[in-house]
Amino acid sequence: MTKLGLLARIEARPEYAEKVEGLLRDAVQLAQQEEHTVTWFAFRQGATTFGVFDTFADEKGRQGHLQGKIAAALMGAAETMLSEAPDIRPVDLLAVKLP
């Protein structure tokens, strides 16, 4: 059962917003390779505000994701493309509906 997640808020520098969008669009391929990532969503909330929400069956999966390639790509982009470090917060899921 999916019971843990991560919610990340990502604020791009205006001149890099399209590149951040591309980075997130491309990251879905990395998420598909992660055995313990149950679901992964990237979204845009505004001109420069993006987010990622992903879910995991256990803490091992969540921690593995935080040490993975997507997190490394975001942190690598932080200095040049982001206006601040990504705000990544763990969440506990209360209820889930999946297909």
C-alpha positions in Angstrom: 0.0 0.0 0.0 1.2 3.5 -0.8 1.5 5.4 2.5 4.4 7.8 2.2 5.2 10.7 -0.1 7.3 13.7 -0.9 6.0 17.1 -1.9 8.5 19.5 -3.4 8.0 23.1 -4.4 10.5 24.4 -7.0 10.8 28.1 -7.8 12.7 28.8 -11.0 14.4 32.0 -12.0 12.2 33.7 -14.6 14.8 33.3 -17.4 15.1 29.6 -16.7 11.5 28.6 -16.2 11.2 26.8 -19.5 14.5 24.9 -18.8 13.1 23.8 -15.4 9.9 22.6 -17.1 12.0 20.6 -19.5 14.1 19.1 -16.7 10.9 18.0 -14.9 9.3 16.6 -18.1 12.5 14.6 -18.8 12.7 13.4 -15.2 9.7 11.1 -15.6 12.0 8.7 -17.4 14.2 8.5 -14.4 11.2 8.1 -12.1 10.0 5.1 -14.2 13.3 3.4 -13.5 13.0 3.8 -9.8 11.8 0.5 -8.4 10.3 1.9 -5.2 8.7 5.0 -6.6 5.0 4.1 -6.8 3.7 7.3 -8.4 5.4 10.5 -9.6 3.8 13.7 -10.7 5.5 16.9 -11.9 3.4 20.0 -12.2 3.4 23.8 -12.8 1.6 26.2 -10.6 2.5 29.5 -12.2 5.0 31.2 -14.4 8.0 30.2 -12.3 6.6 27.8 -9.7 6.8 24.1 -10.2 6.2 21.1 -8.0 6.7 17.3 -7.7 4.6 14.9 -5.7 5.6 11.3 -5.5 4.6 8.3 -3.4 6.3 5.3 -1.9 5.3 2.1 -0.1 7.9 2.5 2.6 10.6 4.7 4.1 13.4 2.8 2.2 11.8 3.8 -1.1 11.4 7.4 0.0 15.0 7.7 1.2 16.2 6.0 -1.9 14.4 8.5 -4.1 16.0 11.4 -2.1 19.4 9.9 -2.9 18.5 9.3 -6.6 19.1 10.9 -10.0 16.1 13.2 -9.9 17.1 14.8 -6.6 20.6 15.1 -7.9 19.5 16.9 -11.0 17.3 19.3 -9.0 20.1 20.1 -6.6 22.5 20.5 -9.6 20.1 23.1 -11.2 19.5 24.9 -7.9 22.5 27.3 -8.1 21.8 28.6 -11.7 18.2 27.8 -12.6 16.4 28.1 -9.3 15.8 31.2 -7.2 16.0 29.2 -4.0 16.7 25.6 -3.0 13.8 23.2 -3.6 11.5 22.9 -0.6 11.1 19.1 -0.2 8.8 17.9 2.5 7.9 14.3 3.6 4.2 13.6 3.8 2.2 10.7 5.3 -0.7 9.7 3.1 -4.1 9.4 4.8 -6.1 8.0 1.9 -5.3 7.1 -1.7 -7.4 6.3 -4.8 -5.5 4.9 -7.7 -6.9 3.2 -10.8 
